[in-house]
Amino acid sequence: MLYTFADASYDLRSFEQYAQVASSSDAFLFWQDGVWALFKYASVLADCNAELYVLQQDLEARNLCLTQLAPNLSVEALSLADWVVLTERYTPQFTR
């Protein structure tokens, strides 16, 4: 399953539940203001089994880089074309 996060204001309990149920065959994509959730919930994501992705253009729009945002997480930055490939690979998709 592909979980997409576009907001920065998820409550901790809900976000922890997503991270706990995610398996190694799932992926989390952070885009728009969701890129801030990588920083806000880095400790929760450290124990998450899902693959972690972020949309590169949204990092750049906020003048951020992954080493600032999530230095201890394994997060891959994606182009828009990469995002399309990701959505083809992971089904179903859950937008939060």
Phi, psi and omega in degrees: 000144176254118175261128177244135183239119184244001181239160178261354192247043175285144178283150187303314183300313179297316182296320177299321179296318177299314182295324182287325182275345181291139178248178180292348177265009178251166177219146173248129176242125179253127181213173187047225180287353176297342178300331179291334178295333175300320179283312184299322185244030181303321181293326177289317182290338179299332180259004182280139181273347182288155171289143182246131181226155175220146179280119185304317183296332178283329171297311182297322180297336180254011179055045181243158171226158185297327180293333174280314191286313186214068186296336183256010180249151174266098184236133178255130177275135184242146169278173177298321179296320177297323180299318179300315179298318179299316180293333176286329184280324184251121174221148353288180180238141181235117180259128181239000000 
